[in-house]
Amino acid sequence: MTKLKLGPLADDRPVKLTVELPAAVHRDLTAYAAALAAETGGDAIVPEKLVSPMLAKFMASDRGFSRRRDTSKS
């Protein structure tokens, strides 16, 4: 089995955000949540909890965004 990109989720203070997702994306989030729970041996994960770490991982891996963010901090 291939290792998932996300590991156990950090328990962090949330900020409420409302988004609309296509049904196919929600189905994939639900499937990913089940796979992550099975891989980590943890409890079931609600798909909503995956959005933040997935976005963070995506932004961290985007080199163009990292360069822009780093130059704007200067």
N, C-alpha and C positions, 0 to 999 in steps of 0.2 A: 504494500500500500504506500502511496506517495504521501509525504509529510505535507500538511497544510501550511500555508504562509502565516496564518494567525495562530498564536499560542493561547494560553489561558488569558482570560480577559481581566484587566485591572479594575478594581473597584474604585472608581473615581467620582467626584462630585459632578453630576450631570448638568447640562444646560439644555433646556427644552427647545426642540426644533421640530417643526412640522414639515414633512415632505410628502410628495406623491410619487409613488413608484409604479412602473408598469407591472402588471400581474406576473409576467415572466421573471422579472427581477426579484419580486417577493418570493416566488416559488424557489428560485435559486438560493436566496438568503435562508429560507426555511431548510432547504436541503443542506446548505453549508453548516447551519447551526447544528443540525443533527450529526453531521460528519465530525464537527469539532467536538461535540459532547462525547461522541464515541471514541475519538482519538485521545482526548484528554482524560477520559474516564470520569468526567464530571457529570453534574446534573444537566438536564435539558436547558438549552439556551434559547431565549426568545430572539427572533431574527433582528429586532430593533437594536439589540445590544451589539450587533456586528457592524452596523453602519459606521460608527465612530472609529473603531480600530482599523477598519478597511480603508476609510478615507485617510487616516493618518499614515498608514503604510503606503498607500498610493502616493500621497504628497511627499513622503520621505524618499521614495524611489524615483521621483521625477527630477532629473538633474536640472532641467531648465528652470523649474520652480525654485529649486534649492539655490541656484545661482542668483536669481532675481531677489529672493528673500534675503540672502546674505549681503547683497549690494545695497538693499534698502535699509539694512540695519546700520550701515556705516555712517 
